[in-house]
Amino acid sequence: MKILITGCKGQLGTEIQKQLRLGYSEIGPIPESLQNAEIVAVDLPEVDISKLEPTLAYIAEVAPDVVVNCAAFTNVDGCETMHDVAFQANAVGPRNLAMACEKIGAKLVHVSTDYVFSGRANGGIPLDEADAPNPISAYGSTKVQGERYVQQFCSRFFIVRTAWLYSYYGKNFVKTIYNAGKKFGKLEVVNDQLGNPTNAVDLAHVLLQLAATQEYGIYHCTGEGICSWYDFAAAIIAGGKVDATVAPCTSAEYKAKHPESADRPAWSALDNRMLRCTIGNCVRPWQEALEVFFQNWDGENGMK
Ligand SMILES: NC(=O)c1ccc[n+]([C@@H]2O[C@H](COP(=O)([O-])OP(=O)(O)OC[C@H]3O[C@@H](n4cnc5c(N)ncnc54)[C@H](OP(=O)(O)O)[C@@H]3O)[C@@H](O)[C@H]2O)c1
């Protein structure tokens, strides 16, 4: 078994490599068929997934059984001004991987986002895999197109939408709030955007479980439970034992102070329905996963 991980230096790519090397995650063992798998991990600049011919040639040469695509342009605000660069990484890149996987019969595990949804009125019901994407940001629209290309060009695909992702490795909201809390002692965070904080441990664990199956399709995989960014920030300050206060603000107030920022969905809570209906949903409640994060995090870019 050979697994190729693209975007391997990011939050998720680093976590997946760790689980494959160890053979288990915080949640449990990885699938038997992936134990001792050969891992090929690549990132920019050596493998740029947005370049068609080099990507096709590289994947044909490596001949993986599974490609896990963790590569993406994830700066949501940056996507608004660098739309083409975002489209290359988030839409053209997955297309190239899909074509390459199809040629050699490999499975493609591709990661997408809750920001494919508009966040407008869903009557308080979490969005499931049957709900129609309708993005309101450049990031969301590039990720939707990536999803379409994967479905169009690859027959063995898993598209897994996650949200509000954080990890021991790389940059994320948890570390930003923790560090800003320590520095400023006082924070304001939006209280009218609701979603699901997701620990990369849970997501990586699920991606590997899926990769061992033929249960192809579109999946939602987010931490269990719904909260606002303000609730999440308050839990980070408490869990990280930071001496700081967090006050709620509205998206309109935030936008007035940061006019260049992308619009974000007000309601992007996802339901992991497809996981429940197939391999089972082992994703932890977000509060529990955050608590374990603070038990293990080294305060910088790794684990204790
Ligand atoms: N972060 C979140 O809150 C969040 C939420 C929902 C969904 N997601 C999705 O989850 C997945 C993993 O996200 P993450 O947070 O782990 O991302 P990340 O930490 O930003 O890592 C992405 C990696 O991909 C690399 N990359 C960018 N463009 C590339 C290209 N053209 N070819 C090859 N590699 C490229 C990046 O390199 P550079 O750093 O050098 O650019 C980086 O190492 C992504 O699909 C993302 O859209 C993330």
Ligand as a Chemical Component Dictionary entry (heavy atoms), coordinates in Angstrom:
data_LIG
# 
_chem_comp.id                   LIG 
_chem_comp.type                 NON-POLYMER 
_chem_comp.pdbx_formal_charge   0 
_chem_comp.three_letter_code    LIG 
# 
loop_
_chem_comp_atom.comp_id 
_chem_comp_atom.atom_id 
_chem_comp_atom.alt_atom_id 
_chem_comp_atom.type_symbol 
_chem_comp_atom.charge 
_chem_comp_atom.model_Cartn_x 
_chem_comp_atom.model_Cartn_y 
_chem_comp_atom.model_Cartn_z 
_chem_comp_atom.pdbx_ordinal 
LIG N1  N1  N 0  -7.964  25.645 7.846  1  
LIG C1  C1  C 0  -9.293  25.592 7.970  2  
LIG O1  O1  O 0  -9.899  26.184 8.873  3  
LIG C2  C2  C 0  -10.091 24.780 6.979  4  
LIG C3  C3  C 0  -11.484 24.796 7.070  5  
LIG C4  C4  C 0  -12.228 24.050 6.159  6  
LIG C5  C5  C 0  -11.580 23.299 5.204  7  
LIG N2  N2  N 1  -10.219 23.306 5.120  8  
LIG C6  C6  C 0  -9.594  22.506 4.079  9  
LIG O2  O2  O 0  -8.800  21.509 4.715  10 
LIG C7  C7  C 0  -7.691  21.197 3.871  11 
LIG C8  C8  C 0  -6.415  21.251 4.686  12 
LIG O3  O3  O 0  -6.289  22.567 5.211  13 
LIG P1  P1  P 0  -5.041  23.000 6.119  14 
LIG O4  O4  O 0  -5.575  23.966 7.113  15 
LIG O5  O5  O -1 -4.281  21.799 6.559  16 
LIG O6  O6  O 0  -4.185  23.824 5.040  17 
LIG P2  P2  P 0  -2.777  24.526 5.227  18 
LIG O7  O7  O 0  -2.270  24.347 6.604  19 
LIG O8  O8  O 0  -2.913  25.897 4.666  20 
LIG O9  O9  O 0  -1.849  23.659 4.265  21 
LIG C9  C9  C 0  -2.008  23.643 2.884  22 
LIG C10 C10 C 0  -0.696  23.208 2.257  23 
LIG O10 O10 O 0  -0.894  23.147 0.837  24 
LIG C11 C11 C 0  0.226   23.790 0.226  25 
LIG N3  N3  N 0  -0.137  24.251 -1.111 26 
LIG C12 C12 C 0  -0.753  25.408 -1.477 27 
LIG N4  N4  N 0  -0.887  25.480 -2.819 28 
LIG C13 C13 C 0  -0.341  24.340 -3.312 29 
LIG C14 C14 C 0  -0.151  23.840 -4.625 30 
LIG N5  N5  N 0  -0.551  24.538 -5.698 31 
LIG N6  N6  N 0  0.445   22.639 -4.780 32 
LIG C15 C15 C 0  0.869   21.935 -3.708 33 
LIG N7  N7  N 0  0.732   22.352 -2.434 34 
LIG C16 C16 C 0  0.133   23.551 -2.242 35 
LIG C17 C17 C 0  0.559   24.920 1.179  36 
LIG O11 O11 O 0  1.852   25.413 0.930  37 
LIG P3  P3  P 0  2.164   26.975 1.301  38 
LIG O12 O12 O 0  1.953   27.124 2.762  39 
LIG O13 O13 O 0  3.607   27.124 0.869  40 
LIG O14 O14 O 0  1.215   27.793 0.482  41 
LIG C18 C18 C 0  0.442   24.196 2.525  42 
LIG O15 O15 O 0  1.627   23.505 2.872  43 
LIG C19 C19 C 0  -7.761  22.172 2.700  44 
LIG O16 O16 O 0  -8.375  21.539 1.607  45 
LIG C20 C20 C 0  -8.649  23.289 3.202  46 
LIG O17 O17 O 0  -9.317  23.953 2.153  47 
LIG C21 C21 C 0  -9.470  24.015 6.000  48 
# 
loop_
_chem_comp_bond.comp_id 
_chem_comp_bond.atom_id_1 
_chem_comp_bond.atom_id_2 
_chem_comp_bond.value_order 
_chem_comp_bond.pdbx_ordinal 
LIG N1  C1  SING 1  
LIG C1  O1  DOUB 2  
LIG C1  C2  SING 3  
LIG C2  C3  SING 4  
LIG C2  C21 DOUB 5  
LIG C3  C4  DOUB 6  
LIG C4  C5  SING 7  
LIG C5  N2  DOUB 8  
LIG N2  C6  SING 9  
LIG N2  C21 SING 10 
LIG C6  O2  SING 11 
LIG C6  C20 SING 12 
LIG O2  C7  SING 13 
LIG C7  C8  SING 14 
LIG C7  C19 SING 15 
LIG C8  O3  SING 16 
LIG O3  P1  SING 17 
LIG P1  O4  DOUB 18 
LIG P1  O5  SING 19 
LIG P1  O6  SING 20 
LIG O6  P2  SING 21 
LIG P2  O7  DOUB 22 
LIG P2  O8  SING 23 
LIG P2  O9  SING 24 
LIG O9  C9  SING 25 
LIG C9  C10 SING 26 
LIG C10 O10 SING 27 
LIG C10 C18 SING 28 
LIG O10 C11 SING 29 
LIG C11 N3  SING 30 
LIG C11 C17 SING 31 
LIG N3  C12 SING 32 
LIG N3  C16 SING 33 
LIG C12 N4  DOUB 34 
LIG N4  C13 SING 35 
LIG C13 C14 SING 36 
LIG C13 C16 DOUB 37 
LIG C14 N5  SING 38 
LIG C14 N6  DOUB 39 
LIG N6  C15 SING 40 
LIG C15 N7  DOUB 41 
LIG N7  C16 SING 42 
LIG C17 O11 SING 43 
LIG C17 C18 SING 44 
LIG O11 P3  SING 45 
LIG P3  O12 DOUB 46 
LIG P3  O13 SING 47 
LIG P3  O14 SING 48 
LIG C18 O15 SING 49 
LIG C19 O16 SING 50 
LIG C19 C20 SING 51 
LIG C20 O17 SING 52 
# 
